[in-house]
Amino acid sequence: METLVSTVRAWWHPRRRFSLAELIADGVVHGVGILFALGLGTVMIVFAAIGTARPELPAIIVYLVTLLTVLGVSLAFNLAPISGFKKLMARLDQAAIFLFIAGTYTPFLAVLGGTPAANLLTVLVWSAALVGVALKLIVPERFGRLAIILYLAIGWSGVLVFQTLATVLPPPSFWLVIAGGITYSVGIVFHLWDRLKFQNVLWHVFVVAGSICHLWAVFHVMVLDRL
């Protein structure tokens, strides 16, 4: 019976016990990401509301809410001790990633101005993300490796409008989008390399770095390029 319980619970347990140094470093990395998102996000909302990106303001807010949600839930999950709360945060953490990926696409697709390609990709991205959210909330113990493939598939689905984005986005924003996608993808290596010391910290360094690339890309296209 004990073995069965351990097997059922394994999906939300850390693969190994993290040291105090690892937990502190992980908290610092998350904190940096949250502070950066709050700071730059607030400035972006103010400028967008004033007039640089008023039509895209709802899309910007959706993006920032999903960004802060994924960082906040991840921080709570990773620092919480083994408990019912940690199990709940594990469920929400995995679901929030899907929302965050779709949320990140939202402001960039809004810039495309409702073109058929942008509308189609919006439907595809959000539909796939909501399916992922449902799976992680209902059967979080299943499809672990498959979820990673789905994360990557949704994340890189933007290649369907690659040429359009390259034409519409200013070059700094476009290349920051590419850099962020590559950063996230490389970071998955550390997410899976669970025997490496500070593996979880390194994974979240790549997550925060990728999110900063995309945040600055949105800030550039919505504010700096329109001043």
Disulfide bonds with the S-S distance in Angstrom:
none
